[in-house]
C-alpha cells in the first residue's frame, strides 16, 4: 500500500463518517440504487458507444462517462428520486438509520473512488504506451506509472465498478431499473391522490349546512 492508497482509504472513512452523522438511510438507498443502474448500463454499453467514436483507446472510457452522466441527469431532472421517496412510507429510525447510513454512504464513496481509479489507471496505461517509457526509467511520467501500478487497492476499486459488466450488469440493472420505475409511478400516484384529497378538504362543507353565527335563533326585539 502506498500513499495514494492511504488517501483513498481516508476518503472511504470520511464517507462512512458522513453516513453516521447524517443518517438518512432511505435517501441513500435510493441514490445507491440509481448508481448501480447507471453503472450497469455504462459498463455494458461503453464499448459499443466508444467504437462509434473510433479506435482510440480513450473512447470507451469517454463513452462510459457520457452514458453515466446522461442517465444520472435524466433521472434527477425527471424528479424520480423524490417520487420514489414519496412512494415509500417506511422510515428507519435511530440506530438503524445511522448504521445503515454508514454502510450505504461507504458503498457510494467506494463507487466514487472506483471511478477516479478508472481514470488514473487509463492515464497510466497511456503513459506506458509512449515510446519513451521504460519500466526502469525515471521522470514524472515513470514515477506516476509506478505509483498507480504499485497500488494495492487499485484493482479492487476498479473491479468494484467493472463488476456490473455482462451478465451481472444486464440482470441487476434491469431489475433495479424496473423497481425504480415502479416506485416512481407509485410515488406519482400517491402524490396525485394526496393532492386530490387536499382539494376536497379545501372545499369544505357547503354553505347551506353551516350553522348561523347566532345559533339559528331570532333576534330579540
N, C-alpha and C positions, 0 to 999 in steps of 0.2 A: 504493500500500500504506500503510495506517495502522497505528497502534499495536495495534489489535485483531488485525490480520493477523500482526503480529510475535509476539504471544503464542501464537497457534496454530502458527506456524512453530516456535517453541521447543518446544511440546508434541510436534510431529511429530519433531523431532530427538531429544528425550528418549525417545520411543517407540522410535525406531531404536536409540538407545544401549542401551536396556534389552534389546532383542533381541540386541545384540552381546555384552553382559555375561553374559546368562543362557543364550544359545543356545536349546536345546530347540526345534529346528525342527519336529519331528514333532507335538508337542502344539500348537504354534502353527498348524500347517497344519489340524489338526482344528478348532481354535477358529475359524479364519478361514472354513472351510467351513460351520460352523454359523451364523456370522454372515451369510454370503452367502445361505444358505437362508432364514434368518429375515427378512432384509431383502426378499428376493424375495416372500415371502408377505405381509409387512406392506405393501409398496408396492402390490402387486396388489389387495389387499382392503381398504385403508383407506377408500376412497370408499364401498364397499358397506356396511361396518360403520358408518362415520360417518353415512351417510344414515339409518340406523335410529335414531340419536340425535336427529336434527332437521336444520335448515338452518343452524345456527350455524357460522361459519367456523372455529372451533376444533375442531369434531368430527372431521374427517378426521385431523388431527394426533393427537388423543386416541386415535382408533381405531388409528392406526399404532403408537403406543407400547403400547397394550393387546395387540395381536397380537404385537408383538416380545417383550414381557415374558412373555406366556403360552407362546409357543413355546420361548423360552430356558429357562423354568422347567421345562417338561415334559421337554426334552432332558436337562438336567443332573440333574433329580430322578430320572430313569429310569436314570441311570448309563451312558448311551450313549457319551459320550466315553471313559470308561475301557474299555468293551468294545471300542471301535474301536481304541484304543491296544494292547490285548492281541491283536487280530487281525492286527496288522502286525508282522512280525518284523524288517523293515528299520529300522536305526537309523543316522542320519547321524553322522559323526564329524568332529572337527577343524574346519577352515576352512569346510566345507560347513554344519555346524551353526551356526556363528557368522554367516556371510554370509547364509544363509537366514533366520536369526533376525532379522537387521537388516531385510530387506525385508518379511517377513511381519508383524513387530511394527509396522513403519511403516504397513503396509496396515491393520491393525486399528486403530491410532491414528487414521488418516485417517477410518475409519468413525465412531469416537467424535466426531471433530471435525465431521464432516458432520451427525451427529445434533444436536449442540449448535447448529450453524448453522441447522438447520431450525427450532429453537425460537426462536432470536434473530430470524430473518427473519420468522417468523409474528408475533412481538411487534411488530416494526417495521411490518408491514402493518396490525396492529390500531391502532397509533398513527396511521398515515396515514388510517385511516377516521374518526377523531374529527373532530368539527365544528370544533374549534379549531386543527387542524393546517394549516399553510401551509408551502410549500417554503422561503419566505424568513423564516419566523418564528424566534423564539428560545425558550429554555426547555429543560428537561431532556428532554422528550419529543421535541422537534425535534432536539436535539443527538444523542439516541440514534438517531433515524431516519437522520440524515445520516452518523453513524459506521458503521452497519450497511450502509446503501445504498452508501456510498463504499468499501466493502471491495473489494480487488482479487481476493481468494481466495474470497469468499462463494459465488459462483455455481459455481465449480469443485467445492468440497466438497459443496454441496447436490446438484449433478448426479452426483457420485460415489455418493451414496446413491440418488437417484432413477433411476439408470441401470438398476436392476433392474425397472423397470415393464414392462408387456407390450410386445412379445412376449418380450423378453430374459429378464425375470424368471421367466416361466412355464417356459420351456425350461430355463434354467440352474438354477432352483430345483428342478425335477422331477428333473434329472439328479443334482444333488448330494444331494437327499433320498434317491433310490434308492441312491446309493453309500453314504451314511451308514448306511442301514438294512442294506444288505448286509454292510458291515464290522462293524456292531454284532452281527448274527446270527453272523457268523464268529467274532467275539471271544467271544460267549457259548458257542458250540460248543467253541472251544478251551479255555475255562475249565472246562467240564464234562468234557472229555477229560483235562485235567491233573489235575482232582480225582479222576477215576476211576483214573488211573494212580497217584496218590499213595496212594489207598486200597489198591490191590493191593500196593504196596511196603510199606505198614504191616503188612499181614497176614503177609508174610514166608513162610519155608519152614515146612512142617508139623513138629510135634514129632518124629514118627517118623523124619524124615530127618536130624535133627541128631545129631552125634557126641556121645557121652558125654564129660563133662569129663575123665575119667581115661583117655581114649583108647580105651575099649572093652575094656580088659584086666581080668583078675580081680585082686582084691586078694590080696596075698601074705599067707600065714599066718605 
